[in-house]
């Protein structure tokens, strides 16, 4: 991964992804997870407020991360009434594995918020 090359050179990286489960499995140093449609990790085109919020979350992650492999979820909701980002190749419902991964990430986030260990 390119992030590892940058990290080896002393530069901090943050991956913004719709699939933090895989970032965790690949050992990405820092990850910001978003639940947006594929191809839109920073939100909709022209939505400066959302885009800046995600960029800020990534910068805060660089400043505050306690160690490698840290994952933080951004609590933003895709405006479902605006569906121009959904293409024919995106199913209306997540596949079973994506649904399972989303449920695992939500459970881990809720456990962390309660002060417990992740599942």
Order of alpha helices (4+ residues) and beta strands (2+ residues): alpha-beta-alpha-beta-alpha-beta-alpha
